Amino acid sequence: MRKAKIPKCHPDKKYYAKDMCKSCYVKPWDSIWAKKYPELRRQKAKEWRLRNLQSDPEYEWKKQTLKNYNLTAEQYWNMFEAQNRGCAICGEIPEGRHLAVDEDHSDGMRIRGLLCKNHNLGLGLFSDSPELLRKAASYLEAR
């Protein structure tokens, strides 16, 4: 009876080749292949995303938004419900999209709330400055 080989990289995983588990063996080949055939790599990645996004339409949102802000989907939806399902500024209820996560850049990315795309962009263009926003409001009221 042959003794099962154990990979040196990860003894808890199944042996694949050259004293390695499959993930460690394939990793260097993936990077070599990606450098040699970048266009084909992009095409394969796009095909994979299309196949997998069909099974979970919120995959990109979860990957981008929740990961960037260290939020769980449950935390996001609790905030959404607490804001009556609308933008914290105008109360608009988004149709077919998620509200943007508004964070305070000066305070270590503390999350302030959820905003519609326009108001999140607007605050960013005003550099999150209450003083600039007050000046803009005075300007609008004076005209």
C-alpha positions in Angstrom: 0.0 0.0 0.0 1.3 3.4 -1.0 1.6 6.1 1.6 -0.3 9.3 0.6 2.0 12.2 -0.1 1.6 15.3 2.1 2.3 18.8 0.6 5.1 20.7 2.3 3.4 24.0 1.8 0.1 23.1 3.5 0.1 19.7 5.3 -3.6 20.0 5.9 -4.4 20.1 2.2 -4.5 17.4 -0.5 -1.2 16.8 -2.3 -1.2 18.0 -6.0 2.3 18.0 -7.5 6.0 18.8 -6.7 5.4 18.6 -2.9 2.7 21.3 -3.1 -1.1 21.6 -2.7 -3.0 22.7 -5.8 -3.4 26.4 -4.9 0.4 26.8 -4.3 1.3 24.8 -7.5 -1.0 26.7 -9.8 -0.3 30.2 -8.4 3.0 30.9 -10.1 1.7 29.5 -13.4 -1.3 31.8 -13.2 0.9 34.9 -12.9 3.2 33.8 -15.7 0.1 33.1 -17.9 -1.5 36.4 -17.0 1.7 38.4 -18.0 2.1 36.5 -21.2 -1.5 36.7 -22.3 -3.1 39.8 -20.7 -5.9 40.2 -23.2 -6.9 36.5 -22.9 -6.7 36.8 -19.1 -9.1 39.8 -19.2 -11.5 37.9 -21.4 -11.5 34.9 -19.2 -12.0 37.0 -16.1 -14.9 38.8 -17.8 -16.5 35.5 -18.8 -16.2 34.2 -15.2 -17.8 37.4 -13.8 -20.7 37.2 -16.2 -21.3 33.5 -15.3 -21.1 34.2 -11.6 -22.9 37.5 -11.5 -26.0 35.7 -12.9 -26.1 33.5 -9.9 -25.6 36.5 -7.5 -26.6 39.9 -9.0 -25.3 41.7 -5.9 -21.8 40.1 -6.1 -20.1 43.3 -7.5 -21.9 45.5 -5.0 -20.9 43.3 -2.1 -17.4 43.0 -3.3 -16.9 46.8 -3.9 -19.0 48.6 -1.4 -19.3 46.3 1.6 -15.6 45.3 1.5 -14.4 48.9 1.0 -16.3 50.1 4.0 -15.9 47.0 6.1 -19.7 46.5 6.3 -21.8 43.4 6.3 -24.9 43.3 4.1 -27.0 43.2 7.3 -25.4 46.4 8.7 -26.0 48.2 5.3 -29.7 47.1 5.3 -30.1 48.1 8.9 -28.8 51.6 8.1 -31.1 51.7 5.0 -34.2 50.9 7.1 -33.2 53.4 9.8 -33.1 56.1 7.1 -36.6 55.1 5.9 -35.1 53.5 2.8 -34.0 56.8 1.4 -31.1 59.3 1.0 -30.2 60.9 4.4 -30.3 64.4 2.7 -33.3 64.4 0.3 -35.1 61.2 1.3 -35.2 60.0 -2.3 -35.8 56.3 -2.5 -33.4 54.8 -5.1 -34.9 52.8 -7.9 -32.9 49.8 -9.0 -29.7 50.9 -7.2 -28.2 51.0 -3.8 -27.5 54.2 -1.9 -23.9 55.3 -1.6 -22.1 54.9 1.7 -21.1 58.3 2.9 -18.0 58.4 5.1 -16.1 61.1 7.0 -12.7 61.2 5.4 -11.2 63.3 8.2 -12.3 60.9 10.9 -10.8 57.6 9.8 -13.5 56.7 7.4 -16.3 56.8 9.9 -19.6 56.0 8.2 -22.1 58.9 8.4 -25.0 57.5 6.5 -26.3 56.5 3.1 -26.8 59.0 0.3 -28.2 59.1 -3.2 -25.5 59.3 -5.9 -25.9 63.0 -6.5 -25.7 64.1 -2.9 -22.7 61.8 -2.2 -20.9 63.3 -5.2 -22.0 66.8 -4.2 -20.5 66.5 -0.7 -17.3 65.1 -2.2 -17.0 68.1 -4.6 -17.4 70.4 -1.6 -14.6 68.5 0.1 -17.0 67.6 2.9 -16.7 71.2 4.2 -19.7 72.5 6.1 -18.2 76.0 5.7 -18.2 75.7 1.9 -21.7 74.3 1.9 -23.0 77.2 4.0 -21.3 79.7 1.5 -22.9 77.9 -1.4 -26.3 78.0 0.3 -25.9 81.7 1.0 -25.0 82.3 -2.6 -28.1 80.4 -3.8 -30.4 82.2 -1.4 -29.0 85.6 -2.4 -29.6 85.1 -6.1 
